[in-house]
Amino acid sequence: MVRDFAVKTYQSLLDTLPDSIAVTLMYLRAFGRLPNLKHPKTFNEKIAWRKLHQHDPQFTLYADKIAVKAEIAKLIGVQHVIETLWVGKNPQDIPWDSLQPPYVIKVSHSCGRHVFVRKTQDIKRDETVAIMRQQLALSHGRRTREWGYSGIPHRVLVERMIQMPDGDFPDDYRFLTYHGHVLFIQLDRGQPGARRRIVYDREWNLLPVRFMRLALLTAVPKPMNLAEMISLAEKIGASFDFVRVDLYAPPQGVFFGETTFYPSAGLQPFIPEEWDEKFGEPWQL
C-alpha cells in the first residue's frame, strides 16, 4: 500500500512538470544518472531525446493500432494484417454474441492491458468493460511523454487472436530497424505478462545481452522464414531513423503486430550496460 501511494505520488508529480524535466526525472529514476540530451549516445538516451524533439506525424499514424493496419496493407499486403472484428468508442457496445473466439480486446492508443478470449467460457463482460474503460481513460502519451501516442483517438479494437496449432501464444519477433535496416532481433516467448526474451543479430547469432526485467532464454532455432520477416520489417521501417517492428510467424503465415517508436519508454536497462550504447550507435539522429 505504501509503495502504491509512492508510485501514485511520483506520477502525480510528473504530470505537473514540463516535458524536459519529466523525461529527465524518469531517466534518472531508471538509471541513477542524468541523460545526455545534448549529445545522446545510448539507445535509451536517444529515445529520451526523441520524446522531446522528434514529433513526426507518422509516429501517431503507426502507433494507432487501428489506423496502422491500412498503412501496413499498402506496404506489405493485406495478408499480413490481423483481421479486425469490431471497433468502437464504448466497450459497453462490444457485440459479444456475434463474436467468435479466439479474439483479443485492446485499445487503439496504448500498450496497456489486453483481454484474451480463447473460448466462449472466457468471456467476462463486466470485467472486460471495466478494464477497457480504464484503458480508454489513460493518456499514454502524457504519462510517459511518448509524443506519438498523444493524438490517437481513444477507441476499442477487437481483433482475431493469432495462435499456434496447440493454442499457445506465438513467438513475438521484434525487429530493431535502423534507417530501414534490421540489425537486432528480440524474441519474446511465453504468455503476456510473463514473457522472456533472447536477443540475436540479423544473421541469428546469439548476443550476450539481457534486460533487467526479462530473463535470458536458452537458444532458439533460427526460424525458416527469417529472411521474409526481415524483408517485411525493413519495408515497414524504411521511412524512419529507428523503429521496432513486431511480427508473428505461426504456420499460417507472417502477421504484423505493431510498430514501436519508444521501446520500454526508453527506461529499460541493458545488461551488460555497454549494450545500451551498442544498440544506440547505429541510430543516427
N, C-alpha and C positions, 0 to 999 in steps of 0.2 A: 504494500500500500504506500509506503514511504517512497519507494522507487517510482511508482506510478505518478505520485504527486510531483516528484522532482522532474520527471520527464515532461509532464504537462506544463510545469512552471517554465522549464527551459524552452519548450516550444512556444509558449505564450510570449516569452521574451523575444525570441527570434522573429515572431510575426510582426513585432512593432519596429524592427530595425530596418535600415536601408539595405538593399541587396548586397552591397560590397562588404558591409560589416557582418551581415548574417552568413554569407558564404565563407568569410574568413573564420568566423567562430565555429562553424560546422567542421571546417577542415582542421582547425586547432583541436577540437574535441576528439576527432577521429585519429589524428596522427601525432598529437602532442607537440606540434610546431606550427609556425605560421607558413602559409603557402607563398611561393614566389610568383606573384601575379603579374609582375612587370616582364619577367623573362621565364615563363614556366618551362620546366624540363620534364617533369614526371607526368605519367598518364593522368593521375588524379589532379595534379595542378592544372593540366590543360583542360580537364573537364570543369574545374572551378573557373578558369578563365573564360571558357565557352559560356557558362551560365551568365557571366557579366557582359560579354562583348559580342557573342555570335547570336544574332536574332534573325535567323533565316526563316522566312515564312514556310519553307518546305519542311522544317522541323515539325511544325504544327500539323501539317498535312500527313506526314509519315508517322507521327506519334498517335494520330487519331485511329483507333483500332477499327473504326467503321470506314472512314473515308479512304484510308490507305489501300483498301482492297481493290478499288478501281485502278489505282496507280500501278499496283503490283500486276494486275491482269494485263495492263498495257505493256509493262516492261518484260514480263517473263511468261505470260499466258495464264488464262483463267483456270487451267487445270491445276495450277499450283496454289490456288486460293481456296481456303477452307469455306465451306458452304455456310452462308448466313441464313438463319431460320426465323429470326424476328429482331426488330429494332424498335425501341420506343423510349419515351421520356419518363413514363411512370411504371415502376416494376409491378404495381398492382394490376397492370393490364397484360402481363405475360400470359399468353394463351396456352395454359398448361395442358388442357385437354386435347389440343391439336398437335402438340409437340411429341415427337417420338424419340426416346433416348437411344443412344447416348448423346448428350449435349453439354455445353459449358455456358454459364451465365456470367457476364462480366460487364464492366462499364467501359466507355469509349476513351476516357481521358486520364486513366490512372493505371498503375501497375499493382493495384491493391488486390484484395481478396477475390478469388473466383469461386463459383459454386459449380461442382461437377455432379452431373446426374447421369449415372451409368444405366439405371433401370427405374421403372416407374416407382418402385418402393423407396427410392432415394429422395423423392420429391417432398420437400418441407416448405410449403408455400409461405407461411407467415415468417418463418426464419429467414428464408431467402429474400423476401421483400424487405425485411428489416436490414439485412446485410447490404442490399443494393441501395437502399435509401442512405445508409451511412456512407457508402462509397460515392454516391452522387453528390453528397454534401461536401466531400473532401476537395479542397483546392490544391491538387498535387503540385502544380507549377509554383504556387506561392509557398507551400510548405517547405520545399527543398530548393527553391529558386531555380527550378528547371524550366526555363522560359518557354520551351517548345510546347509544354502541356497547357499553358495558360489560356490559349484561345480556342481550345477544343470544346465544342458543345457537349454538355453532360447528358449522355444517353446510355441506355441499357442495350446490350448486344447478347443475343443467344445464337450460338454457332455450333455446328456439328463437332462432336468430340473426336479427335484423332486417337485411335487406339491401335495397339499391337494385336495380333491374332489371339493371344491369350487374355486380352482385355486389359493388359497393363499399359501404363503411360509410355509413350515413345521417348527415345532419347532426344534431347534438345541440343542441336548443334548450333553453336553461337560463333559466327564468323566475324572476327575483328578486321574490318576492312578500311584500309588507309588509302585515300586518293584512288579509290577504285580497285585496290589490290589487297586480297586476303593475305594476311601474314600469320595470324594466330587463330586457333580454333579452341573454344572452350566446350567440352562435352559435359552436359548436366544430365544425371541419371537418377531416377527414383521418383517418388511421389512429390508433388508440390508441397513446399514447407519442410521437406526432409531430403532434398536433393543433394547429391555430392558431385564434385567437379574434378575433371582432369584436363590438362592443357597440352595441346600439340601445336607444332608449326604446320604450315600448309602441306608439307610432304608427309605429315603424320608421324613426325619424330616427337617422342615424349619429351616435354620440357620440365625441368626441376623447379617448378613454381606451384605454389598453392595459395589459398586465401584464408584469412583469419577465421571466417565462419563456415567454411566449406572444406571438409576433409578430403585429402587426396584419394582418388580411386586407384585400384590396380589397373594395369594397362588394358586397353580395349582394342580389339582388332580393327584395322583400317576398314571403313565402310566401302563397299564395292562401288557406290555411286558418289564417292568423294569428289571426283573431278566435276561431275554435273553440279553438285551443290556449290562448289567454289565458283563455277561459272555463273550460276544464278545469283549468288551473293555479290559478285563483282558487278553484275549488271544493275542490281538494285543500289549498290553503293557508289556507282560511278560519279554521281553528282556531288559527293560530299568529301571533305578532307578526312573525316572519320565518321564511321557509323558501325554499330554492331548489328548484323543481320542474323536473325534466328530462323532456323529451318528444322522441320521434322522429316524423317525419312522412313515411314512404315512401308511394308511391302507394296502397298498400292500406289506409291509414288512419293515425290518430294513436295512438301507443303510449306508455305510461308507462315511463320509465326508472328514476328513483329520486327520492327526496327527500333533500336535504342541509341539515343544520342548522349545519354548521361549514365553509363553503366554503374549501378550501385550508387547513384547520385554523386560519383566521384569521391566516395568515402570508404572505399574498400582497401585495406592494407594488403600489400603483396608480401609473400614470404618465399624466399629472402627479399628484403626490401629493395635490392638492386634492380629487381624486375619491374618495379614501378617506372624507373627511368627507361628500361629496355622497351617496355610497352609504349612509352611516350615518345621515344626518339623518332619513329617513322612518321609521326603526326606533325606535319609542318603547318603551323598556323599562319 
